[in-house]
Amino acid sequence: MKEDKLKEIFKKAAKIVSEVPENMKPVAFSRAIDILLGEAPDIKTSIKTKGEKAPPSRKVVGRKKDELVEQLLKDIDSTKYPIINKLDKVLERSLLVIKIANDEFKVDGLTAPQVATVLTDKFRLKTTRQAVAMVLKDAGNYVNRVPDGKAYKYKIMQPGDKHLAKIIEKKEKE
């Protein structure tokens, strides 16, 4: 997808979310992105009117069980990485997750949805797969972007390691 088109979609989603209460914005933004990209089921199928039976349970797009992520969620000791809460940018947080997977678990690269799931479910830092994909796609000098089926796997490179180390050192002094 072209960068300009993606930026346009993000602007539209931000406009849609501007009317939503603050505590619902992250979920609403993610849902708006899915709808604008055509990756969400028709909203009419999920709304029930009075007297109607609830629609049959449906599979959520993009939420299939990922055994690697399940293992990372179980095995990463989040108390070893309090610095992640001081990192302000999705890029640095994503790089740290990729580095943890590589250094501790010998997992050479993660996809954007995998990184987003670890950040959200393990470290409780809400983000979306779209936000992670956007920052990692533009971080070509920090990560190696390798096709992996229908997605891309991001592998941290030495410049990414150095950048992350510099940011962490700076944040630890604050």
N, C-alpha and C positions, 0 to 999 in steps of 0.2 A: 504494500500500500504506500502511496506517495506521502511524503512528509507533510505537504501542504494540506492534503485531504485529511490526514490524521489530526493536524492542528485544528482544522475546521470542525471536525467531530468533537474534539475536546472543548472547543469554544461553545458549541451548541449544548453539550452536556452541562457545562458550567452555567450556562444561562438557564437551563431547565432546573438545575439544582438550587439556583439562587433563591427560589421561593420556598424551599424545604427547610423545616426546622434544623438547627445546627447539629443535633445529635443523630439525625438521619442522613446527613449529607454524604458521608462516605459510601453508604449502601446505595443511595439514590444515584450518585455519580456513576458507580460501577454498573448499575442497572441501565442507566441512560446510555452509557457507552455500548453495552451489549445490544440494546435495542437499535441504536444508530448504526452499529456494524452489522445488524441483521443476525446476531447470534443468540437472540433470546426467543423463547417460545411466544406465541401470540398472547397478549395480555388478556384477551377475552376468555381464553381457556382456563385462566386461573381465578376468574371472578365468579362468585356464586350469587345468584339472586334468590329472593325469598321463595321458598318452596322447592328449590332445585337441590338435587343431590350434589355433594362435592365432586369436582372432577376427579377422575382416577389419578392416582399418584403418577407423576411424570419425572423422568430423569432430568436433572439440572445439567444444562449444557456446560461442558468444560470442567465438570466436577467428578470425573471418574476417579476411582481409588488409585492412588499412586503409591506403590509399596515402598519405593525409595523415600518419598516424603514422609510416609508413616514411620519409617525407621528413623529418619532424622529427627522428627518430632519427638520420638520416644528417647533417643540417645543423646541429643545435644543437651548439655548442662548449661542452661541459660544463666545461671548464677556466675559462670566463668566469664561472661561477656557483658558486664554492666555498662561498658563503654558504648554499646549499641544504642542505648537510650540518650546518649549525648550527641550522637551523630544526627545532624539536621537534615541531610539530603538522602533521598531514596537511593541515589547512586552509591554513596558510601556504605549505607546499610546493606545494599544488595551485594556489593563487593565483599563485605565482611561475611555474609552468609555463604557465598561461593567459596571464600577462603577457608571457613570453618569446615565445610563439606570436604574440601580437598585435603586440608592438613590433618584433620582428625579422623576422617572416615574414608580417605583415599577415593573420593568421588570426584572424578575429573570433569566438572562442569554440571550446571543445572539449567533448566529452562526458566523462563520468566514466571510462569505459573507456579513452579516449584519454589522459587525464591520468594514470591509473594505469599505463598502458603506458610512457609517457615517464618517469615517476618510477622505475619498476622496471627498465626496460631501458636507459635512457640514464644515469640518475644512480645506479643500483644501490641505490635506497631502496625496499625491499620494501613494497608496499601492495596493496590489492585495489580493484577497481572499486566494490565495495560500500562500503568505508570512504570512498573519495573522494566517492561519491554522497551518502552520509549527511551528511558535513560541508558539502558545497556546497549541499545542499538546505536546510540550516539557516542558511546564510550569505546570506540574502536581501538584507541591506543592503550586501554586498560584491560580489555577482554578480547578473547578470540571468539568470534561468533561462528558456530559450526552448525550446519543443517542437521536436524535430528527428527526424522519423520516429517510431520507437518509443522513442527516448531523449530526453534533454534536453541542450541545449548550454548551457554556462555561459560568460558573457561578463563580464569584470572591469569594475567600475564605479569611479568616482572614490573613493568611500569604501573600496573594496577596495584601490585603489592606495595611498591614504594609510595604511591599516592596515599593509599590507605594507612600505611605506617606513619606518614607525615601528619595526616589529619588526626589520627588517634593520639599521637604524641602531643599535638597542639591541644586537643580536647582534654587530655588528662591533666594538663597544666592549669586549665581554667578552674 
